[in-house]
Amino acid sequence: MAKEKGRKLIAQNKKARHDYHILDTYEAGLVLTGTEVKSLRQGRASLVDGFVQLDAHEAWLHNVHVPEYSQGTWTNHSARRKRKLLLHRVEIDKLESKSQETGHTIVPLALYFKDGRAKVEIALAKGKKEYDKRQTLREKQDRREADRAVAAARRRERA
């Protein structure tokens, strides 16, 4: 069997980028059971309500939904169990100190396979206010309109 290479995206948390200012990102490994890996290989997972909690110098991923494996038996996992994250001690200490500040939280951004191993991209984030969210949407819309105008001008030049 050939070894997998590259990055295969399973799930992405677009809502996190909308709701939070992303300050710093980290890549962490996951401790999973066999049926969880098989379910992820089918490309089924949801990060929407997920968050990371640090306790006793360990990082735990909560509320990430990995559905039960359809061909699983009594060994199947529970869909929303907490999963241990594999990070270096220095990274955990850094996250622990920064997440103590008010308004800071740790959220998962993406779940993917990297060279055959399940990884999760987590971010230290600060919550956005409602007006920040509106401002971000407005900037995105303005950028899109500007790109459309440039594309239309280029089409007119060619014609």
N, C-alpha and C positions, 0 to 999 in steps of 0.2 A: 504494500500500500504506500503510495506516494505521500510525502509530508505536505500539509497545507502551508501555503505561503501567503503573505499579505493580510489585509484586514477585511473581514466580512461583517458588515453592520447588521445587527439584529433588531435593535430598538433605539429610538432617539427621543429625548425629552425636549421638544420645541417650546413647550410651555415654560420651562425653567428659564430659558433665555429671554422670554417675554416678561416674566415676573421678577427676575433678579438681575442685579449688576454682577457679572462674573468677574471675580477678583483674581483667582488663581485656579489652575486645573491640575489634576493628578490622574495617573493611570494606576489602577489597582487590579490585582487578581481576585478571583472569587473562589470560595470553597463551596463546591456543589456536589450533589449526589448524582448518580448515573442517569436517573430519569430526568433530572433537570437539564443535564447536558443534551440529552436526546430531544427534549422539548425545545431547547434553544436552537438546536441544529435545524429544526423545522421552521425557525424564524418567528417564533411566537413568544412575545414578552411585552410588558407595559411598565414604563418608568414613571407614569404620571404623578402618582402620590408618593413616590419614593423619597427617602431622606437617609442621611448617614448619622449614626449616633456613636459617640466615643465614650467608652467606659472601661476602666481598669487597663488603660493603654492598649485597647483593642478597638478596631473600627467595625461597626455592624451596619449592614444595609437593610433597612426596614421598608415594608409596604411595596416592594417591587413584585409585580404579578408575573409569575412564570407558570402558565397553565399545566395541569397534570398531563403526563405523557399518555397518549391514547392507547398504546399497547402495553402500558405499565400494569403491574399486578399489585399485590399487597405491598410491594416495595416502593410504590409511588410516593412522591413528596407532597407536602401541603403547598398550595399555590402561593400564599403570602408569608411564608416563614422568613425569619430574619437570617441573613447570610453573612458570614464573616468575610471581611475584606483583607487582602494581603498587601500590606504596605510596609515600607521600611520604618524603623523606629523613629528616625529623624523626621520623616514626613508626618507620622502620627503626632509627634510632639509639636510640630509646627502647626498642624491643623487644630490640635487641642488648645494651644495658646490663642490662636486667632479666632477660633469659634466662640471663645468666652466673651468676646466683645459684643456689645449689644447690637442686635439687628443682623448678626452674621449667622449663617447656617451652611450646611454642607449638603449639596443636592447631586444626584446622578444626572449626567448629561447624555451619555450614550452607553449602550451595551453591545459588545462586538466580540468576534473571534479574531485573535491576532496570532498568526502562525499556529493555528489549531487550539489555542488556549483561550478560555473565556476571560474577558477583561471588561472592566467598567471604568468609564471616564467620570470622575467626580470633580466637583468644583466648590471652592469656598466662595460663597455668594452673599450679597447684601440685598435685602428686599427693596423693590422699587415702590415708589409712591404712585398713586393713580395718574398724576400729571406727568410723571416720568414715562409711564407706559404709553400715554397719548403722544408724547413728544417723540418717542421711538417709532411709533407707527407713522407719524407725520413725516419723519425723516426718511423712512423706508419708502413711503409713497412718493415723496419728492424725488428721491433717487431713481425710482422706477420711471416716473414721468420724464425726467431728464434723459435717461437712457433711451426711452421711446422717441423723444425729440431728436436726439443725435442719430438714431437709426433711420428715422424718416428723412432727415437731411441728407444722409449718405445715399439713401435710395434715390432721392431727387437728383443728386449729383451724377449718379451713374446713368440715369435715364436721359 
